[in-house]
Amino acid sequence: MNKKLKTLILMGVKQSGSYDPDEALIDVECYLNNMEYTTASMFLRWVGVHKKTFGTKTIDTVFKEFEKAVSI
């Protein structure tokens, strides 16, 4: 996950108060290319399904779990 994607995911989750990609990405999607949007959406759906949470200090760890689980 690059710094831009991490920042936008964190901003979206904070602004929306939700890990639901349909809510969290609505205000930041215009800054994401198609691949970034797909990755962010898949990550946030995975977070929701697995009842995970993250913040600025833990997003990298949770994203690594996601990568391992879905083999990206």
C-alpha positions as CSV (number, residue, x, y, z in Angstrom):
1,M,0.0,0.0,0.0
2,N,1.5,3.3,-1.0
3,K,1.3,6.4,1.2
4,K,-1.4,8.1,-1.0
5,L,-3.7,5.1,-0.8
6,K,-3.2,4.7,3.0
7,T,-3.9,8.4,3.5
8,L,-7.1,8.4,1.4
9,I,-8.4,5.2,3.1
10,L,-7.8,6.7,6.5
11,M,-9.4,10.0,5.5
12,G,-12.4,8.3,4.1
13,V,-13.0,6.1,7.1
14,K,-12.5,9.0,9.5
15,Q,-14.9,11.3,7.5
16,S,-17.6,8.7,7.1
17,G,-17.2,6.9,10.4
18,S,-17.5,3.6,8.5
19,Y,-15.4,0.9,7.0
20,D,-18.1,0.3,4.4
21,P,-16.4,1.1,1.1
22,D,-19.6,2.6,-0.4
23,E,-19.5,5.2,2.4
24,A,-15.8,5.5,3.2
25,L,-14.6,6.0,-0.4
26,I,-17.3,8.3,-1.7
27,D,-15.4,11.5,-0.8
28,V,-12.0,10.3,-1.9
29,E,-12.7,8.2,-4.9
30,C,-11.9,11.0,-7.3
31,Y,-8.3,10.9,-6.1
32,L,-7.9,7.2,-6.8
33,N,-7.2,5.5,-10.0
34,N,-9.1,2.3,-10.9
35,M,-6.5,-0.1,-9.4
36,E,-6.3,1.9,-6.2
37,Y,-10.1,2.1,-5.9
38,T,-10.4,-1.6,-6.4
39,T,-7.7,-2.4,-3.8
40,A,-9.2,0.0,-1.3
41,S,-12.7,-1.3,-1.8
42,M,-11.6,-5.0,-1.5
43,F,-9.6,-4.1,1.6
44,L,-12.5,-2.3,3.3
45,R,-14.9,-5.1,2.5
46,W,-12.4,-7.6,3.9
47,V,-12.1,-5.5,7.1
48,G,-15.9,-5.5,7.5
49,V,-16.3,-9.2,6.9
50,H,-13.5,-10.1,9.3
51,K,-14.6,-7.6,11.9
52,K,-11.3,-5.9,11.9
53,T,-10.6,-2.3,12.8
54,F,-7.6,0.0,12.1
55,G,-6.2,3.4,12.7
56,T,-3.1,5.3,11.7
57,K,-0.8,3.1,13.7
58,T,-2.3,-0.3,12.7
59,I,-3.5,0.1,9.1
60,D,-0.2,-1.4,7.8
61,T,-0.5,-4.5,9.9
62,V,-4.1,-5.0,9.0
63,F,-3.3,-4.5,5.3
64,K,-0.6,-7.1,5.5
65,E,-3.1,-9.6,6.9
66,F,-5.4,-8.7,4.0
67,E,-2.7,-9.2,1.5
68,K,-1.8,-12.6,3.0
69,A,-5.5,-13.7,3.1
70,V,-6.3,-12.7,-0.5
71,S,-2.8,-13.2,-2.0
72,I,-2.3,-9.9,-3.8
